[in-house]
């Protein structure tokens, strides 16, 4: 199969039009499971995120695996090489991994709702490959999001989502 240029693929990807409720229903129809690899220091570091997610989406089964980014990236590389990709979402601090995976064609373009309202200097073509992180941590600021009509980017240093059957992750 001939490779298509990134620009050609990204230009066909439209901004997400489904509501969170529709996406939730789709996720439940696909089995209702989500595996999240998060870069971090302790196993409980993403408990706040997990609790918030499960409060909003109570019928989902969420598995959160927190480990150093330098270990998660090797895990993902191995899983990609063997066709056994486990996580649906990967959040790492090692941004160079996302650049490499993108060049290797391992990432799928995805434009979340509100993507067109991002400043062009902060948006990759077709993605939110990185999200701002303050010195206060990775929890989003309520005051900032309350005043903004633009959906908040995922918290943390980098965020990708992996559809279960594709073997690639959207950027």
C-alpha positions as MATLAB code, in Angstrom:
seq = 'XXXXXXXXXXXXXXXXXXXXXXXXXXXXXXXXXXXXXXXXXXXXXXXXXXXXXXXXXXXXXXXXXXXXXXXXXXXXXXXXXXXXXXXXXXXXXXXXXXXXXXXXXXXXXXXXXXXXXXXXXXXXXXXXXXXXXXXXXXXXXXXXXXXXXXXXXXXXXXXXXXXXXXXXXXX';
ca = [
       0.000    0.000    0.000;
       1.548    3.358   -0.981;
       2.188    5.782    1.846;
       0.165    8.974    1.827;
       1.715   12.266    2.796;
       0.919   13.603    6.246;
      -0.533   16.767    4.710;
      -2.949   14.740    2.571;
      -4.145   12.696    5.536;
      -4.448   15.663    7.912;
      -6.348   17.780    5.399;
      -9.117   15.145    5.341;
      -9.466   15.035    9.118;
     -12.282   17.254   10.264;
     -12.825   18.653   13.701;
     -14.708   16.333   16.075;
     -18.456   16.959   15.840;
     -19.758   14.396   18.319;
     -20.774   15.485   21.807;
     -19.152   13.964   24.883;
     -22.342   11.960   25.430;
     -22.120   10.540   21.894;
     -18.435    9.695   22.337;
     -19.243    8.078   25.697;
     -21.974    5.954   24.073;
     -19.541    4.951   21.298;
     -16.920    3.978   23.886;
     -19.437    1.845   25.780;
     -20.508    0.176   22.524;
     -16.838   -0.728   21.900;
     -16.537   -2.415   25.291;
     -16.238    0.507   27.695;
     -12.573   -0.022   28.522;
      -9.814    2.585   28.478;
      -6.137    1.966   29.216;
      -4.158    5.108   30.063;
      -0.334    5.180   30.255;
       0.793    8.265   32.173;
       4.319    9.489   32.741;
       4.962   10.092   36.420;
       6.772    9.132   39.591;
       4.221    7.302   41.758;
       1.394    4.855   41.125;
      -1.149    7.187   42.759;
      -0.085   10.320   40.894;
      -3.054   10.211   38.475;
      -5.698    9.202   41.025;
      -7.293   12.673   40.803;
      -7.568   12.344   37.017;
      -8.929    8.812   37.288;
     -11.558    9.819   39.853;
     -12.670   12.817   37.774;
     -12.937   10.649   34.650;
     -14.935    7.918   36.406;
     -17.229   10.491   37.993;
     -18.050   11.831   34.519;
     -18.104    8.417   32.793;
     -19.160    5.933   35.508;
     -19.796    2.941   33.213;
     -16.247    2.956   31.835;
     -13.507    0.652   33.081;
     -10.349    2.787   33.369;
      -6.931    1.244   33.869;
      -4.253    3.810   34.687;
      -0.581    2.827   34.560;
       1.817    5.455   35.933;
       5.525    4.982   35.289;
       8.483    7.053   34.172;
       8.053    8.297   30.599;
      11.417    6.766   29.695;
       9.964    3.340   30.536;
       6.549    3.871   28.950;
       8.088    4.902   25.617;
      10.072    1.651   25.419;
       6.910   -0.275   26.287;
       4.958    1.474   23.531;
       7.794    0.963   21.017;
       7.799   -2.766   21.784;
       4.018   -3.010   21.546;
       3.986   -1.135   18.230;
       6.714   -3.422   16.858;
       4.827   -6.562   17.871;
       1.336   -5.366   16.941;
       0.159   -5.576   20.562;
      -0.519   -1.925   21.448;
      -2.153   -1.867   24.898;
      -2.893    1.782   25.805;
      -5.648    3.838   24.248;
      -4.145    7.033   25.688;
      -0.473    7.835   26.296;
       0.634   10.938   28.212;
       4.399   11.378   28.405;
       6.952   14.061   29.186;
       9.341   12.732   26.527;
       8.008   14.809   23.646;
      10.673   13.524   21.272;
       8.840   10.186   21.277;
       5.763   11.779   19.722;
       7.860   13.446   17.029;
       9.489   10.108   16.237;
       6.189    8.182   16.269;
       4.663   10.803   13.997;
       7.557   10.462   11.499;
       7.129    6.673   11.623;
       3.436    6.999   10.798;
       2.362    5.573   14.150;
       0.124    8.505   15.068;
      -3.293    9.257   13.622;
      -4.477   12.835   13.102;
      -7.334   13.893   15.375;
      -8.883   17.318   15.818;
     -10.951   17.613   19.010;
     -13.974   19.896   19.191;
     -12.755   23.489   19.400;
      -9.513   22.744   17.536;
     -10.207   25.467   14.955;
     -10.256   28.039   17.764;
      -6.673   27.325   18.860;
      -3.986   29.818   17.982;
      -2.213   28.444   14.932;
       1.173   28.843   16.624;
       0.155   26.357   19.337;
      -1.608   23.773   17.175;
       0.114   21.034   15.241;
      -1.536   20.179   11.940;
      -4.378   18.008   13.137;
      -3.492   17.550   16.767;
      -2.890   18.561   20.341;
       0.495   16.877   20.637;
       1.356   18.891   23.711;
      -0.685   20.684   26.299;
       0.495   23.544   28.505;
       1.630   22.621   31.976;
       2.130   25.131   34.724;
       4.508   24.888   37.663;
       1.440   24.210   39.802;
       1.029   20.760   38.275;
      -1.106   19.140   35.640;
      -4.546   19.967   37.007;
      -6.426   22.436   34.809;
      -7.150   25.932   36.054;
     -10.860   26.447   36.736;
     -10.636   30.226   36.394;
      -9.020   30.021   32.967;
     -11.451   27.461   31.574;
     -14.525   29.168   33.023;
     -13.842   32.329   31.016;
     -12.909   30.531   27.836;
     -15.287   29.092   25.258;
     -12.483   26.991   23.805;
     -12.367   23.431   25.169;
      -9.405   22.913   27.450;
      -6.602   20.738   26.071;
      -5.865   17.536   27.978;
      -3.775   18.160   31.089;
      -0.130   17.161   31.155;
       2.875   17.338   28.924;
       1.684   15.308   25.955;
      -1.433   13.411   25.083;
      -2.332   10.910   22.407;
      -5.264    8.604   21.987;
      -5.076    5.175   20.420;
      -8.146    3.620   18.851;
      -8.185   -0.032   19.865;
      -8.107   -1.607   16.409;
      -5.886    0.741   14.434;
      -2.426   -0.032   15.826;
      -1.722    3.695   15.509;
      -2.397    6.626   17.815;
      -4.040    9.905   16.761;
      -2.119   13.136   17.258;
];
